[in-house]
Amino acid sequence: VLPRIFEPQFSTRSKGSGLGLAIVQRVVRAWGGGVEVESEVDRGTTVTVTLRVWDESETPVEGSL
């Protein structure tokens, strides 16, 4: 299922919208970052979110999401 986890409305659960990781990835990318996922059976899953350091000289772009 790992290749599909960022797809909107994908979920392995019966409840919920399946939008959580899709929204996280979109927002983080809009901010110039990235999301990486590593998973190992019987060990667990690690999600790493990387964001750029804010540069105060940059002007935010409205509607960048």
Long-range contacts (C-beta under 8 A, 24 or more apart in sequence): 2-37, 2-39, 5-37, 6-35, 24-49, 26-65, 27-65, 30-64, 30-65
